[in-house]
Amino acid sequence: MKKRLNSAEAIAYILGWDIDDVKDNRYHYGHTSIPVFTAGDYYYCATTEGKEPAKMKGENWWKWERCESVFPLEEYGWVVWRSNMNE
């Protein structure tokens, strides 16, 4: 049986980061439809397959793209999204 991941764990898995480091970079807790995290020049969020990426309450200026990785998460049912901060 595969371990169930949460969004921070899914992002840490894709980035090769420690889970606590991802959690420390949570973006504006409570202001988004789902948790968003920052790393480098990107915002990251994770959804289960078939769901929409995060939206900002009041406005939505993110341009999400699906992350591709050598560590695929499809077997866990997760998709990791990223949006460039500079766009």
C-alpha positions in Angstrom: 0.0 0.0 0.0 1.3 3.4 -1.0 1.7 6.2 1.6 -0.8 9.0 1.3 0.9 12.3 0.8 -0.2 15.9 1.7 0.5 18.8 -0.6 3.7 19.9 1.2 5.1 16.3 1.0 4.2 16.1 -2.7 6.1 19.4 -3.4 9.1 18.3 -1.3 9.2 15.1 -3.2 9.3 16.9 -6.6 11.9 19.5 -5.4 14.0 17.0 -3.5 13.6 19.2 -0.4 13.0 18.4 3.3 9.2 18.5 4.1 9.8 21.0 6.9 11.6 23.4 4.6 8.7 23.4 2.2 6.3 24.0 5.1 8.4 26.9 6.3 7.8 28.6 2.9 4.0 28.6 3.0 2.6 31.6 1.1 0.0 33.8 2.9 -1.7 31.2 5.0 -5.5 31.3 4.6 -5.5 33.6 1.5 -5.6 30.9 -1.1 -8.0 28.2 -2.1 -5.4 25.5 -1.4 -1.9 25.7 0.2 0.7 27.5 -1.8 4.5 27.4 -1.1 7.4 29.4 -2.5 10.8 28.1 -3.6 13.3 30.2 -5.6 11.4 32.2 -8.2 8.3 30.0 -8.2 5.1 29.5 -6.3 4.1 25.8 -6.0 0.8 24.1 -5.1 -0.2 20.4 -5.3 -3.6 19.0 -6.1 -5.0 15.5 -6.6 -5.3 14.5 -10.2 -8.2 16.3 -12.0 -8.4 19.3 -9.7 -7.7 22.9 -10.4 -4.5 24.6 -9.0 -4.7 27.3 -6.3 -6.6 30.6 -6.7 -6.0 33.7 -4.7 -9.0 35.0 -2.8 -10.3 38.2 -4.6 -8.0 38.0 -7.6 -6.1 35.3 -9.5 -2.9 36.3 -11.2 -1.0 33.0 -11.2 -0.2 31.3 -14.5 0.1 27.7 -13.4 2.0 25.0 -15.3 2.2 21.4 -14.5 5.6 20.3 -13.1 7.4 17.5 -14.8 9.9 15.6 -12.7 12.1 12.5 -12.6 10.1 11.6 -9.5 6.6 11.2 -10.9 3.7 11.5 -8.4 0.9 10.1 -10.6 1.2 6.8 -8.7 0.2 8.7 -5.5 -2.6 10.6 -7.3 -0.9 14.1 -7.0 0.0 16.8 -9.5 2.4 19.6 -8.6 1.9 23.0 -10.2 4.3 26.0 -10.4 4.0 29.6 -11.4 6.9 32.0 -12.0 6.9 34.9 -9.6 8.4 37.2 -12.3 5.6 36.8 -14.8 
